[in-house]
Structures are given as structure tokens and as C-alpha cells.
Amino acid sequence: MLPPNTLLLTSIDLIGTFVFALSGIELASNKKVDWFGAYLIGLVTAIGGGTVRDVLLDIRPFWMQQSHYFIMTGVALVAALLFKDRIFKWQRALFLFDAIGLGLFTTVGISKSLAMDLPFWVCIVMGTVTGSIGGVIRDVLLNEVPLLLRKDIYALACVAGGLVYYAGLQVGFSTSFTQLIAAVVVIFVRIIAQKYRIHLPVVSIKKETNHP
């Protein structure tokens, strides 16, 4: 039997894989791709960030050691096909799935980086990479402007969750509670920022032209 913390982290990882895959599959459906294409988009959304993280940390990518990421993506595709009227009945379903996946995977990235005894600022970066890069790959493949590059609060939500994770450990909260609260903070910041249209200023650099 897995230790409690490992069991919780594995559960978070599986749920994150499912919801991130759903977000990719839904966006793919708007592009009229076939089932296999939708599966691939869902898969890269779910494993893309973690793969980049593992490459940066010079370790074997996680999905090469366990097959459940492929299985969970398949489950997400079947669920999307069979229960699309229920799962996607909300107009903002893609946003919610993406926000949940962002929070869960940010926590996974931070936890796995902490296990390697890395400085906490590196762990926050790895958590942000884990949570956001899969969505970037998804958007690029589907010819969308990545959410990470828009004015939305996206990567900063991951950073906020990372800071809460660090604070929780410093005050002595249990690892399990800290992981959950950090994920909730990422999701909460993302949803609140979207609801109240809170965003960073857009870069606007205009060069003056001299007319003769």
C-alpha cells in the first residue's frame, strides 16, 4: 500500500491528467479533428508540462515509467464521447477543466521537485512549468494563442499557489494539507481573475512615424 502522501499525490496526478485531457479534447473538438487526433491533443495537454519539467531536471520522463497517463487520457476521450451533453453542457467547461488541471499539476510539479531537494524557488518554477506548458503545447498544435501568452492570470496563479505551498510548509502544516490548499489557491486565483477580469497590462509599444 502506498504511503498517505504518495497516495494523495498519485490521486491528484490522475485527476489532473483526466481534467487536462478533457480540456484538450474539448478544444480539439472545436477544430473538427478525428478521435485519434483528439486523443493525442488530450495526451500532450496532460503530459506536456511534466515532460518538460523532467527534461529540465535531467530525469526520465514520468510517462515512460507508468502507463496510466495513456489510460486516463483514453478514459477522458470515452467520457467526452459518451457524456458530452453532461460534461460540456456549461459554456465555460473548458476554462474550468483547465483551471483545475493547472492547480493540480502545479502541486504535483512542486512536490516532485521538493523530493529532489531543490531550492524552493526552483520548485515553484517547476510547478509552473508542469501546470502550464501542456496547455501551451495544446494551443500551439491547435493554432491558438497560448493562454500563457495572453493577458489572463495564468502562470501567476501557479506562482501564487507555490508561495502558499512554501508558507504552509514553513508554518508546519502537513504535506497533504499543504498540497491540497496550494492546488485550491491556484484554481481560486484563476477563477477569480477570470470572473472579475483581473489581468496584467498588455504590452503596447508603438513607434512614432515621421510623415514628410
C-alpha positions, 0 to 999 in steps of 0.5 A, spaced: 500 500 500 502 506 498 504 511 503 498 517 505 502 522 501 504 518 495 497 516 495 494 523 495 499 525 490 498 519 485 490 521 486 491 528 484 496 526 478 490 522 475 485 527 476 489 532 473 491 528 467 483 526 466 481 534 467 487 536 462 485 531 457 478 533 457 480 540 456 484 538 450 479 534 447 474 539 448 478 544 444 480 539 439 473 538 438 472 545 436 477 544 430 473 538 427 479 533 428 478 525 428 478 521 435 485 519 434 487 526 433 483 528 439 486 523 443 493 525 442 491 533 443 488 530 450 495 526 451 500 532 450 495 537 454 496 532 460 503 530 459 506 536 456 508 540 462 511 534 466 515 532 460 518 538 460 519 539 467 523 532 467 527 534 461 529 540 465 531 536 471 535 531 467 530 525 469 526 520 465 520 522 463 514 520 468 510 517 462 515 512 460 515 509 467 507 508 468 502 507 463 496 510 466 497 517 463 495 513 456 489 510 460 486 516 463 487 520 457 483 514 453 478 514 459 477 522 458 476 521 450 470 515 452 467 520 457 467 526 452 464 521 447 459 518 451 457 524 456 458 530 452 451 533 453 453 532 461 460 534 461 460 540 456 453 542 457 456 549 461 459 554 456 465 555 460 467 547 461 473 548 458 476 554 462 474 550 468 477 543 466 483 547 465 483 551 471 483 545 475 488 541 471 493 547 472 492 547 480 493 540 480 499 539 476 502 545 479 502 541 486 504 535 483 510 539 479 512 542 486 512 536 490 516 532 485 521 537 485 521 538 493 523 530 493 529 532 489 531 537 494 531 543 490 531 550 492 524 552 493 524 557 488 526 552 483 520 548 485 515 553 484 518 554 477 517 547 476 510 547 478 509 552 473 512 549 468 508 542 469 501 546 470 502 550 464 506 548 458 501 542 456 496 547 455 501 551 451 503 545 447 495 544 446 494 551 443 500 551 439 498 544 435 491 547 435 493 554 432 491 558 438 494 563 442 497 560 448 493 562 454 500 563 457 501 568 452 495 572 453 493 577 458 489 572 463 492 570 470 495 564 468 502 562 470 501 567 476 496 563 479 501 557 479 506 562 482 501 564 487 499 557 489 507 555 490 508 561 495 502 558 499 505 551 498 512 554 501 508 558 507 504 552 509 510 548 509 514 553 513 508 554 518 508 546 519 502 544 516 502 537 513 504 535 506 497 533 504 494 539 507 499 543 504 498 540 497 491 540 497 490 548 499 496 550 494 492 546 488 485 550 491 489 557 491 491 556 484 484 554 481 481 560 486 486 565 483 484 563 476 477 563 477 477 569 480 481 573 475 477 570 470 470 572 473 472 579 475 477 580 469 483 581 473 489 581 468 496 584 467 497 590 462 498 588 455 504 590 452 503 596 447 509 599 444 508 603 438 513 607 434 512 614 432 512 615 424 515 621 421 510 623 415 514 628 410 
